[in-house]
């Protein structure tokens, strides 16, 4: 990159973004990376959680989660969307009953993120903390948002709704080329 000074003479921002995209893709081998020029960019604000009864919210979440206990007492948990802090607070007790209480007593777990295509940043500490000890707190990640110039520090949580799965049981994480965004981060943090 330091020897490729030709790009410094590209004056058109869209062309420069295109050249940078190809260079970064080829350098890191990730075809999903894209550099764009967006002078009027306004970050999207996630819509507030609608005022839906917790039972209906839990039903919607259950539709994106598959839970099963396999042979040899191995939990299989397929997650397609990682819920955020606000949603977790609204439906947490129901999720414990429908999902977590089934997998907690197992001797090993498979977390399947192969179809996880969406999620909320605030959900990362929730998921990761279930697979850590309560103390000491662990720095999970730092996420930088360029438009706002804000770095968000993510730490494990000292208290959780329900019990932790812990750190002594085997945990297998499945990912694929379809694992995107927040789920990628969760998989990396758990690694």
C-alpha positions as a LaTeX table, in Angstrom:
\begin{tabular}{lrrr}
\hline
Residue & $x$ (\AA) & $y$ (\AA) & $z$ (\AA) \\
\hline
Unk1 & 0.00 & 0.00 & 0.00 \\
Unk2 & 2.80 & 2.45 & 0.79 \\
Unk3 & 4.33 & 1.92 & $-2.66$ \\
Unk4 & 1.03 & 2.47 & $-4.52$ \\
Unk5 & 1.04 & 6.27 & $-4.66$ \\
Unk6 & $-1.06$ & 6.47 & $-7.86$ \\
Unk7 & $-4.25$ & 6.52 & $-5.80$ \\
Unk8 & $-3.19$ & 9.81 & $-4.25$ \\
Unk9 & $-3.84$ & 11.52 & $-7.59$ \\
Unk10 & $-7.44$ & 10.27 & $-7.91$ \\
Unk11 & $-9.59$ & 13.36 & $-7.42$ \\
Unk12 & $-13.04$ & 11.81 & $-7.90$ \\
Unk13 & $-14.25$ & 10.48 & $-4.49$ \\
Unk14 & $-16.42$ & 7.71 & $-5.99$ \\
Unk15 & $-13.53$ & 6.43 & $-8.13$ \\
Unk16 & $-11.18$ & 6.57 & $-5.15$ \\
Unk17 & $-13.68$ & 4.60 & $-3.06$ \\
Unk18 & $-13.93$ & 1.98 & $-5.81$ \\
Unk19 & $-10.13$ & 1.65 & $-6.09$ \\
Unk20 & $-9.78$ & 1.43 & $-2.30$ \\
Unk21 & $-12.53$ & $-1.21$ & $-2.17$ \\
Unk22 & $-10.70$ & $-3.45$ & $-4.62$ \\
Unk23 & $-7.36$ & $-2.90$ & $-2.87$ \\
Unk24 & $-8.74$ & $-3.73$ & 0.58 \\
Unk25 & $-10.69$ & $-6.76$ & $-0.72$ \\
Unk26 & $-7.57$ & $-8.16$ & $-2.35$ \\
Unk27 & $-5.38$ & $-7.40$ & 0.64 \\
Unk28 & $-7.52$ & $-8.96$ & 3.36 \\
Unk29 & $-9.42$ & $-11.49$ & 1.23 \\
Unk30 & $-12.90$ & $-10.43$ & 2.38 \\
Unk31 & $-15.25$ & $-9.86$ & $-0.54$ \\
Unk32 & $-17.86$ & $-8.18$ & 1.69 \\
Unk33 & $-15.71$ & $-5.11$ & 2.41 \\
Unk34 & $-16.81$ & $-1.96$ & 0.65 \\
Unk35 & $-15.45$ & 1.58 & 0.83 \\
Unk36 & $-18.00$ & 4.23 & $-0.07$ \\
Unk37 & $-18.10$ & 7.97 & $-0.40$ \\
Unk38 & $-21.20$ & 9.36 & 1.30 \\
Unk39 & $-20.89$ & 13.10 & 1.93 \\
Unk40 & $-24.52$ & 13.40 & 3.12 \\
Unk41 & $-24.43$ & 10.26 & 5.31 \\
Unk42 & $-26.77$ & 10.26 & 8.28 \\
Unk43 & $-26.50$ & 7.21 & 10.56 \\
Unk44 & $-29.67$ & 5.17 & 10.79 \\
Unk45 & $-31.33$ & 5.24 & 14.17 \\
Unk46 & $-32.81$ & 1.88 & 15.10 \\
Unk47 & $-36.54$ & 2.07 & 15.65 \\
Unk48 & $-37.67$ & 1.80 & 19.26 \\
Unk49 & $-38.93$ & $-1.57$ & 20.39 \\
Unk50 & $-42.67$ & $-1.49$ & 19.76 \\
Unk51 & $-44.99$ & $-1.72$ & 22.74 \\
Unk52 & $-45.88$ & $-5.36$ & 22.18 \\
Unk53 & $-46.71$ & $-7.74$ & 25.02 \\
Unk54 & $-43.63$ & $-9.71$ & 26.15 \\
Unk55 & $-45.29$ & $-13.00$ & 25.17 \\
Unk56 & $-45.62$ & $-11.84$ & 21.55 \\
Unk57 & $-42.04$ & $-10.54$ & 21.52 \\
Unk58 & $-40.83$ & $-13.87$ & 22.87 \\
Unk59 & $-42.78$ & $-15.68$ & 20.14 \\
Unk60 & $-41.10$ & $-13.51$ & 17.49 \\
Unk61 & $-37.66$ & $-14.21$ & 18.97 \\
Unk62 & $-38.36$ & $-17.93$ & 19.24 \\
Unk63 & $-39.03$ & $-17.89$ & 15.51 \\
Unk64 & $-35.40$ & $-16.87$ & 14.94 \\
Unk65 & $-33.91$ & $-19.31$ & 17.47 \\
Unk66 & $-33.80$ & $-23.08$ & 17.29 \\
Unk67 & $-33.02$ & $-24.98$ & 20.47 \\
Unk68 & $-32.49$ & $-28.70$ & 20.79 \\
Unk69 & $-30.71$ & $-31.13$ & 23.11 \\
Unk70 & $-28.83$ & $-33.67$ & 20.99 \\
Unk71 & $-27.46$ & $-37.07$ & 21.88 \\
Unk72 & $-24.76$ & $-37.15$ & 24.56 \\
Unk73 & $-26.41$ & $-34.17$ & 26.29 \\
Unk74 & $-25.14$ & $-31.60$ & 23.77 \\
Unk75 & $-27.13$ & $-28.40$ & 23.35 \\
Unk76 & $-27.71$ & $-27.05$ & 19.86 \\
Unk77 & $-28.64$ & $-23.37$ & 19.72 \\
Unk78 & $-29.17$ & $-21.81$ & 16.29 \\
Unk79 & $-29.49$ & $-18.03$ & 16.44 \\
Unk80 & $-30.48$ & $-15.93$ & 13.43 \\
Unk81 & $-30.82$ & $-12.55$ & 15.16 \\
Unk82 & $-29.02$ & $-11.22$ & 18.22 \\
Unk83 & $-31.39$ & $-9.17$ & 20.30 \\
Unk84 & $-30.27$ & $-5.99$ & 22.03 \\
Unk85 & $-30.32$ & $-4.88$ & 25.65 \\
Unk86 & $-33.78$ & $-3.29$ & 25.54 \\
Unk87 & $-35.43$ & $-6.35$ & 24.03 \\
Unk88 & $-33.55$ & $-8.69$ & 26.39 \\
Unk89 & $-34.88$ & $-6.78$ & 29.38 \\
Unk90 & $-38.46$ & $-7.05$ & 28.10 \\
Unk91 & $-38.47$ & $-10.76$ & 27.26 \\
Unk92 & $-35.58$ & $-12.13$ & 29.30 \\
Unk93 & $-37.60$ & $-14.23$ & 31.76 \\
Unk94 & $-39.58$ & $-15.82$ & 28.92 \\
Unk95 & $-36.40$ & $-16.62$ & 26.98 \\
Unk96 & $-34.91$ & $-18.22$ & 30.06 \\
Unk97 & $-37.93$ & $-20.48$ & 30.36 \\
Unk98 & $-38.29$ & $-21.35$ & 26.66 \\
Unk99 & $-34.62$ & $-21.57$ & 25.65 \\
Unk100 & $-31.94$ & $-21.13$ & 28.30 \\
Unk101 & $-33.35$ & $-23.51$ & 30.93 \\
Unk102 & $-33.27$ & $-26.28$ & 28.29 \\
Unk103 & $-29.60$ & $-25.82$ & 27.38 \\
Unk104 & $-28.16$ & $-24.86$ & 30.77 \\
Unk105 & $-27.89$ & $-28.41$ & 32.17 \\
Unk106 & $-26.16$ & $-29.80$ & 29.07 \\
Unk107 & $-22.52$ & $-30.88$ & 29.09 \\
Unk108 & $-21.51$ & $-29.11$ & 25.85 \\
Unk109 & $-23.02$ & $-26.61$ & 23.41 \\
Unk110 & $-23.03$ & $-25.90$ & 19.71 \\
Unk111 & $-23.80$ & $-22.25$ & 18.90 \\
Unk112 & $-24.86$ & $-22.02$ & 15.28 \\
Unk113 & $-24.44$ & $-18.55$ & 13.76 \\
Unk114 & $-24.33$ & $-19.79$ & 10.14 \\
Unk115 & $-27.56$ & $-17.95$ & 9.33 \\
Unk116 & $-27.17$ & $-15.01$ & 11.71 \\
Unk117 & $-27.70$ & $-12.01$ & 9.48 \\
Unk118 & $-28.80$ & $-9.33$ & 11.92 \\
Unk119 & $-28.38$ & $-8.15$ & 15.45 \\
Unk120 & $-27.88$ & $-5.28$ & 17.81 \\
Unk121 & $-24.54$ & $-4.17$ & 19.20 \\
Unk122 & $-25.90$ & $-4.01$ & 22.75 \\
Unk123 & $-26.61$ & $-7.76$ & 22.58 \\
Unk124 & $-22.92$ & $-8.70$ & 22.35 \\
Unk125 & $-22.14$ & $-8.40$ & 26.09 \\
Unk126 & $-25.30$ & $-10.34$ & 26.96 \\
Unk127 & $-24.39$ & $-13.39$ & 24.89 \\
Unk128 & $-20.66$ & $-13.36$ & 25.62 \\
Unk129 & $-21.20$ & $-12.94$ & 29.38 \\
Unk130 & $-23.13$ & $-16.21$ & 29.61 \\
Unk131 & $-19.89$ & $-17.97$ & 28.62 \\
Unk132 & $-17.55$ & $-16.08$ & 30.99 \\
Unk133 & $-17.05$ & $-15.98$ & 34.73 \\
Unk134 & $-18.70$ & $-13.17$ & 36.70 \\
Unk135 & $-15.32$ & $-11.89$ & 37.87 \\
Unk136 & $-13.03$ & $-10.48$ & 36.73 \\
Unk137 & $-14.84$ & $-8.40$ & 34.16 \\
Unk138 & $-13.45$ & $-8.96$ & 30.68 \\
Unk139 & $-13.02$ & $-6.32$ & 27.98 \\
Unk140 & $-14.93$ & $-7.89$ & 25.11 \\
Unk141 & $-14.47$ & $-5.38$ & 22.33 \\
Unk142 & $-14.17$ & $-1.72$ & 21.37 \\
Unk143 & $-16.44$ & $-0.58$ & 18.55 \\
Unk144 & $-15.65$ & 2.67 & 16.78 \\
Unk145 & $-18.38$ & 4.60 & 14.96 \\
Unk146 & $-16.69$ & 6.94 & 12.51 \\
Unk147 & $-19.62$ & 9.34 & 11.84 \\
Unk148 & $-20.10$ & 10.13 & 15.52 \\
Unk149 & $-16.41$ & 9.66 & 16.40 \\
Unk150 & $-17.47$ & 7.57 & 19.42 \\
Unk151 & $-15.85$ & 4.38 & 20.64 \\
Unk152 & $-18.11$ & 2.05 & 22.60 \\
Unk153 & $-16.37$ & $-0.22$ & 25.11 \\
Unk154 & $-18.06$ & $-3.58$ & 25.58 \\
Unk155 & $-17.41$ & $-5.43$ & 28.86 \\
Unk156 & $-18.66$ & $-8.70$ & 30.27 \\
Unk157 & $-21.52$ & $-8.30$ & 32.68 \\
Unk158 & $-21.12$ & $-9.11$ & 36.39 \\
Unk159 & $-24.77$ & $-10.13$ & 36.82 \\
Unk160 & $-27.12$ & $-11.78$ & 34.37 \\
Unk161 & $-30.68$ & $-12.90$ & 34.23 \\
Unk162 & $-30.36$ & $-16.63$ & 34.86 \\
Unk163 & $-27.24$ & $-18.71$ & 35.37 \\
Unk164 & $-24.08$ & $-18.67$ & 33.27 \\
Unk165 & $-23.22$ & $-21.60$ & 31.04 \\
Unk166 & $-19.69$ & $-21.17$ & 32.29 \\
Unk167 & $-16.19$ & $-21.61$ & 30.97 \\
Unk168 & $-15.53$ & $-25.28$ & 31.72 \\
Unk169 & $-17.93$ & $-26.91$ & 29.25 \\
Unk170 & $-16.99$ & $-27.31$ & 25.58 \\
Unk171 & $-18.45$ & $-24.64$ & 23.30 \\
Unk172 & $-18.44$ & $-25.08$ & 19.52 \\
Unk173 & $-19.29$ & $-22.09$ & 17.34 \\
Unk174 & $-20.45$ & $-22.59$ & 13.76 \\
Unk175 & $-20.07$ & $-19.76$ & 11.26 \\
Unk176 & $-20.32$ & $-19.46$ & 7.50 \\
Unk177 & $-20.02$ & $-16.86$ & 4.77 \\
Unk178 & $-23.59$ & $-15.90$ & 5.73 \\
Unk179 & $-22.63$ & $-14.98$ & 9.30 \\
Unk180 & $-22.80$ & $-11.19$ & 9.31 \\
Unk181 & $-22.25$ & $-8.15$ & 11.52 \\
Unk182 & $-22.96$ & $-8.55$ & 15.22 \\
Unk183 & $-22.92$ & $-12.36$ & 15.01 \\
Unk184 & $-19.42$ & $-12.19$ & 13.52 \\
Unk185 & $-18.35$ & $-10.08$ & 16.46 \\
Unk186 & $-19.92$ & $-12.47$ & 19.00 \\
Unk187 & $-18.17$ & $-15.44$ & 17.37 \\
Unk188 & $-14.84$ & $-13.59$ & 17.38 \\
Unk189 & $-15.23$ & $-12.50$ & 21.02 \\
Unk190 & $-16.09$ & $-16.02$ & 22.15 \\
Unk191 & $-13.12$ & $-17.39$ & 20.24 \\
\hline
\end{tabular}
